[in-house]
Amino acid sequence: MAVDNTIKWFVMTHYEMKRFMEWLKTENAQRLSKGETIIEPFCPRDFLKETEGAVSDDFANIVFLKTTESDISNLVNNQKNIMPRLRLRHYLDTNGTKATVSDSTMQAFLQACIKYRGHFEIIPPVSSIEVTDKVKIISGPFAGHEASVERVQLSRGAIQLDLAIELVSGVMNIRMCDVDKNKVMILSRDSADAIRTDFIEYTQNHLLDILKHRVNREQDADVNRRDADMLTRLYRYCNHEVKNEAARNHFLALMLICAHLCRYTADEGQLREKALGVLSCINQRSESKAATDTRAYLWIALYVSTQNPVYRDAAKKYVRDYQPKSEKLRSFVSLIRKGRKV
């Protein structure tokens, strides 16, 4: 029988999460040092409420593991030697089949857990509304008025909004309860780009540190464990929405580097093709448009992914000729200058 090497999310049950996660960090560090794909974990219990009757109790012994069928089988079969008391088992569905989750479905679940940490409940479709959003009221006595969201209160099965409505004589504060998509419409989100920019900078800083460790061939086990843990956390944002085109392409380059370091071969291939497509579009524009930091970041990411010296040399030439202000960009180029494989 052929071995299935497709990467999936396997739903597993366990009894000692803390010990398992400590072991998994060590295992992933060893895998990265060998150039193998890491086993990405996700524990929904970390994101759910700890109140009486909360759904978190249903997930107390559940962990999702992103890996291959062969790796998960080896993990389950060899756990007696690895961690005798762990008792890691497959979660079986109603048909007795080992439960797995597609990556697209899992990414939606991850985003929901991250966004609604501590409020993981079934809530209306307008759950994405945030403080500082501009909304339009489309039903009730204030229908047609635009307002700013001052406060969002999530409760079981409902959303409550505190709104500031700009009227001719001033600002009126009102409260709307049991809000659904038929009552308000989001018009704009002023804070979104700032949030995305902060996250891009956060990802960039950590990837720089991890690349430094790889280029310098650091063998410290604790550093490798921390790097492996950080990579899995960073890559969970691979589907993060970024509206600004330059920032979106910059973020694409960072995620390509991250996928390569995680050894997510299939994801890396998809991101690489996307990066090549973006680079091709930029190359068709005027030189002033093409000579941007974004283009250099794509070269850097493509070099890390392919080890093609053409991309490395193009990035080095860009820094030499244009002297970009970004210290981070210069640091990335400095790391790939020697051509070491990471």
C-alpha positions as CSV (number, residue, x, y, z in Angstrom):
1,M,0.0,0.0,0.0
2,A,1.4,3.4,-1.0
3,V,2.3,5.8,1.8
4,D,0.1,8.9,1.9
5,N,2.5,11.9,2.4
6,T,-0.3,14.5,2.1
7,I,-0.2,17.0,4.9
8,K,-3.5,17.2,6.8
9,W,-4.9,18.3,10.1
10,F,-5.5,15.2,12.3
11,V,-7.9,15.4,15.2
12,M,-6.3,13.7,18.2
13,T,-7.2,13.1,21.9
14,H,-4.6,13.2,24.7
15,Y,-4.4,13.2,28.5
16,E,-1.3,15.2,29.3
17,M,-1.2,18.3,27.1
18,K,1.7,20.1,28.9
19,R,4.1,17.2,28.6
20,F,3.1,16.5,25.0
21,M,3.7,20.1,24.0
22,E,7.1,20.1,25.7
23,W,8.0,17.0,23.8
24,L,6.7,18.3,20.5
25,K,8.8,21.4,20.7
26,T,11.9,19.3,21.1
27,E,10.8,17.0,18.3
28,N,10.1,19.9,15.9
29,A,13.5,21.4,16.6
30,Q,15.2,18.1,15.7
31,R,13.0,17.9,12.5
32,L,14.0,21.4,11.4
33,S,17.7,20.6,12.0
34,K,17.3,17.6,9.6
35,G,15.3,19.6,7.1
36,E,12.1,17.7,7.8
37,T,8.5,19.0,8.0
38,I,7.5,20.0,11.5
39,I,4.3,18.8,13.2
40,E,2.2,21.9,13.7
41,P,-0.1,21.7,16.8
42,F,-3.3,23.6,17.6
43,C,-5.0,23.4,21.0
44,P,-8.5,25.0,20.9
45,R,-8.7,24.9,24.7
46,D,-6.2,27.7,24.9
47,F,-8.7,30.0,23.1
48,L,-12.0,29.1,24.8
49,K,-13.7,30.4,27.9
50,E,-13.1,28.9,31.2
51,T,-16.6,29.7,32.6
52,E,-19.2,27.2,33.7
53,G,-21.0,25.6,30.8
54,A,-18.5,27.0,28.2
55,V,-17.7,24.9,25.2
56,S,-14.0,24.7,26.2
57,D,-14.8,21.6,28.3
58,D,-15.6,19.7,25.1
59,F,-12.1,20.5,23.8
60,A,-10.2,19.8,27.0
61,N,-8.5,16.7,25.6
62,I,-8.4,17.6,21.9
63,V,-5.4,18.7,19.9
64,F,-5.1,19.2,16.1
65,L,-1.8,18.1,14.5
66,K,-0.8,19.2,11.0
67,T,1.4,16.5,9.5
68,T,1.4,13.4,7.3
69,E,-0.4,10.1,7.7
70,S,3.0,8.3,8.1
71,D,4.2,10.7,10.7
72,I,1.0,10.6,12.8
73,S,1.1,6.8,12.6
74,N,4.7,6.7,13.8
75,L,3.8,9.1,16.6
76,V,0.9,7.0,17.8
77,N,2.7,3.6,17.4
78,N,5.9,4.8,19.1
79,Q,4.5,6.8,21.9
80,K,5.0,4.0,24.4
81,N,8.7,4.5,24.0
82,I,8.4,8.3,23.7
83,M,5.9,9.3,26.3
84,P,4.4,6.2,28.0
85,R,1.5,8.1,29.8
86,L,0.4,10.3,27.0
87,R,-2.1,7.9,25.4
88,L,-2.4,10.0,22.2
89,R,-5.3,8.6,20.1
90,H,-7.1,9.4,16.9
91,Y,-10.5,11.0,17.4
92,L,-13.1,8.9,15.6
93,D,-16.2,10.3,13.9
94,T,-19.6,8.7,14.1
95,N,-18.6,6.2,11.4
96,G,-15.5,5.1,13.3
97,T,-13.3,6.9,10.8
98,K,-10.2,8.8,11.9
99,A,-11.2,12.4,11.9
100,T,-9.2,14.9,9.7
101,V,-9.9,18.5,8.7
102,S,-9.0,20.2,5.5
103,D,-6.5,23.0,5.7
104,S,-8.9,25.7,4.4
105,T,-11.5,24.7,7.0
106,M,-8.8,24.6,9.7
107,Q,-7.5,28.1,8.7
108,A,-11.0,29.5,9.2
109,F,-11.3,27.8,12.6
110,L,-7.8,29.2,13.6
111,Q,-8.8,32.7,12.6
112,A,-12.1,32.5,14.5
113,C,-10.2,31.3,17.7
114,I,-7.6,34.0,17.4
115,K,-10.1,36.8,16.7
116,Y,-12.6,35.8,19.4
117,R,-10.3,34.6,22.1
118,G,-12.3,34.2,25.3
119,H,-15.6,34.6,23.4
120,F,-15.7,31.5,21.4
121,E,-19.5,31.1,20.9
122,I,-22.0,31.0,18.1
123,I,-22.6,34.6,17.2
124,P,-24.4,36.5,14.4
125,P,-22.8,37.1,10.9
126,V,-21.8,40.7,11.8
127,S,-19.3,39.2,14.4
128,S,-16.4,40.8,12.5
129,I,-17.4,44.3,13.6
130,E,-14.7,46.1,15.6
131,V,-14.3,49.2,17.7
132,T,-13.7,52.4,15.6
133,D,-15.5,50.8,12.6
134,K,-17.8,53.2,10.7
135,V,-21.2,51.7,10.2
136,K,-24.6,52.6,8.7
137,I,-27.8,51.7,10.6
138,I,-30.2,50.2,8.2
139,S,-33.3,49.5,10.4
140,G,-35.1,51.0,13.4
141,P,-35.6,54.6,14.4
142,F,-32.1,55.7,13.4
143,A,-32.1,54.0,10.0
144,G,-30.0,55.8,7.4
145,H,-27.7,57.4,10.0
146,E,-23.9,56.7,10.1
147,A,-22.2,56.0,13.4
148,S,-18.8,55.1,15.0
149,V,-18.6,51.9,17.0
150,E,-17.5,52.8,20.5
151,R,-17.9,49.4,22.2
152,V,-18.7,45.8,21.2
153,Q,-20.1,43.4,23.7
154,L,-20.4,39.7,22.8
155,S,-22.8,37.6,24.7
156,R,-24.2,34.1,24.1
157,G,-25.9,34.2,20.7
158,A,-26.0,38.0,20.4
159,I,-23.9,41.2,19.9
160,Q,-24.5,44.5,21.6
161,L,-23.1,47.7,20.1
162,D,-22.6,51.2,21.7
163,L,-22.7,53.7,18.8
164,A,-21.9,57.4,18.5
165,I,-24.2,59.0,15.9
166,E,-23.2,62.3,14.5
167,L,-26.4,64.5,14.3
168,V,-26.9,68.2,13.4
169,S,-26.8,69.3,17.0
170,G,-23.9,67.1,18.1
171,V,-23.2,63.4,18.9
172,M,-25.7,61.1,20.4
173,N,-24.7,57.8,22.0
174,I,-27.1,54.9,21.6
175,R,-27.0,51.2,22.4
176,M,-28.2,48.5,20.0
177,C,-28.9,44.9,21.3
178,D,-29.2,41.6,19.4
179,V,-27.5,43.1,16.3
180,D,-27.5,41.1,13.1
181,K,-26.6,41.7,9.5
182,N,-30.0,43.3,8.8
183,K,-29.5,46.1,11.3
184,V,-26.0,47.5,10.6
185,M,-23.6,47.6,7.6
186,I,-19.8,48.1,8.0
187,L,-18.7,51.1,5.9
188,S,-15.0,51.4,6.7
189,R,-12.3,50.2,9.0
190,D,-9.7,52.9,9.8
191,S,-7.6,50.8,12.1
192,A,-7.3,47.8,9.8
193,D,-4.2,48.8,7.9
194,A,-2.3,49.8,11.1
195,I,-3.1,46.4,12.6
196,R,-1.8,44.7,9.5
197,T,1.4,46.8,9.4
198,D,2.1,46.0,13.0
199,F,1.7,42.3,12.3
200,I,4.0,42.5,9.2
201,E,6.7,44.1,11.3
202,Y,6.2,41.5,14.0
203,T,6.6,38.7,11.5
204,Q,9.6,40.4,9.8
205,N,11.5,40.8,13.1
206,H,11.1,37.2,14.2
207,L,12.0,35.8,10.7
208,L,15.1,37.9,10.8
209,D,16.2,36.4,14.1
210,I,15.4,32.8,12.9
211,L,17.3,33.3,9.7
212,K,20.3,34.6,11.6
213,H,20.3,31.4,13.7
214,R,20.1,29.3,10.6
215,V,22.8,31.2,8.7
216,N,25.1,31.1,11.7
217,R,24.5,27.4,12.1
218,E,23.5,27.8,15.8
219,Q,23.0,24.4,17.4
220,D,21.5,25.4,20.7
221,A,18.5,23.1,21.5
222,D,16.6,25.8,23.4
223,V,17.0,28.3,20.5
224,N,15.8,25.7,18.0
225,R,12.8,24.9,20.1
226,R,11.8,28.5,20.4
227,D,12.3,29.1,16.7
228,A,10.1,26.1,15.8
229,D,7.4,27.3,18.1
230,M,7.5,30.8,16.7
231,L,7.4,29.6,13.1
232,T,4.2,27.7,13.7
233,R,2.6,30.7,15.4
234,L,3.7,33.0,12.5
235,Y,2.5,30.8,9.8
236,R,-1.0,30.6,11.2
237,Y,-1.5,34.1,9.8
238,C,-0.7,33.0,6.3
239,N,-4.3,33.9,5.2
240,H,-4.2,37.2,7.0
241,E,-6.0,39.9,4.9
242,V,-3.9,42.9,3.9
243,K,-5.6,45.5,1.8
244,N,-2.6,47.7,0.8
245,E,-0.9,46.2,-2.3
246,A,2.7,46.9,-1.3
247,A,2.1,45.6,2.2
248,R,0.3,42.6,0.8
249,N,3.2,41.7,-1.5
250,H,5.7,42.3,1.3
251,F,3.7,39.9,3.5
252,L,3.6,37.3,0.7
253,A,7.4,37.3,0.7
254,L,7.5,36.8,4.5
255,M,5.0,33.9,4.3
256,L,7.1,32.2,1.6
257,I,10.2,32.4,3.8
258,C,8.1,31.1,6.7
259,A,6.7,28.2,4.7
260,H,10.2,27.3,3.6
261,L,11.6,27.3,7.1
262,C,8.6,25.2,8.3
263,R,9.3,22.7,5.4
264,Y,5.7,23.0,4.3
265,T,6.5,21.8,0.8
266,A,3.1,22.1,-0.8
267,D,2.3,25.5,0.7
268,E,5.8,26.7,-0.2
269,G,5.2,25.7,-3.9
270,Q,1.9,27.6,-4.0
271,L,3.3,30.7,-2.4
272,R,6.4,30.6,-4.7
273,E,4.2,30.5,-7.8
274,K,2.2,33.4,-6.4
275,A,5.3,35.4,-5.7
276,L,6.6,34.7,-9.2
277,G,3.3,36.0,-10.6
278,V,3.5,39.2,-8.6
279,L,7.1,39.8,-9.6
280,S,6.2,39.3,-13.2
281,C,3.5,42.0,-12.9
282,I,5.9,44.4,-11.2
283,N,8.5,43.8,-13.9
284,Q,6.0,45.0,-16.6
285,R,5.6,48.4,-14.9
286,S,7.9,51.4,-15.2
287,E,11.3,51.3,-13.6
288,S,10.3,53.8,-11.0
289,K,7.5,51.5,-9.9
290,A,9.6,48.4,-10.1
291,A,12.5,49.8,-8.0
292,T,10.8,49.3,-4.7
293,D,11.6,47.5,-1.5
294,T,8.7,45.2,-2.2
295,R,10.4,43.9,-5.3
296,A,13.6,43.2,-3.3
297,Y,11.7,41.3,-0.6
298,L,10.2,39.0,-3.3
299,W,13.7,38.4,-4.6
300,I,14.9,37.5,-1.1
301,A,12.0,35.1,-0.5
302,L,12.4,33.4,-3.9
303,Y,16.2,33.0,-3.2
304,V,15.5,31.4,0.2
305,S,13.0,29.1,-1.4
306,T,14.9,28.2,-4.6
307,Q,18.5,28.9,-3.9
308,N,18.7,30.5,-7.4
309,P,21.6,33.0,-7.2
310,V,19.8,35.2,-9.8
311,Y,17.4,36.4,-7.1
312,R,20.2,36.8,-4.5
313,D,22.3,38.9,-6.9
314,A,19.3,41.0,-7.9
315,A,18.5,41.8,-4.2
316,K,22.2,42.7,-3.6
317,K,22.3,44.9,-6.6
318,Y,19.1,46.7,-5.5
319,V,20.6,47.5,-2.1
320,R,23.9,48.6,-3.6
321,D,22.3,50.9,-6.3
322,Y,19.4,52.3,-4.5
323,Q,20.5,52.4,-0.8
324,P,17.0,51.7,0.6
325,K,16.2,53.3,3.9
326,S,14.9,50.1,5.4
327,E,17.4,48.7,7.9
328,K,15.4,45.4,8.0
329,L,15.7,45.0,4.2
330,R,19.4,45.5,4.3
331,S,19.6,42.9,7.1
332,F,17.7,40.3,5.0
333,V,20.1,40.9,2.1
334,S,23.1,40.7,4.4
335,L,21.9,37.3,5.6
336,I,21.6,35.8,2.1
337,R,24.7,37.4,0.8
338,K,26.9,34.4,1.5
339,G,24.5,32.0,-0.2
340,R,24.1,29.6,2.7
341,K,21.2,27.2,2.4
342,V,18.6,27.6,5.2
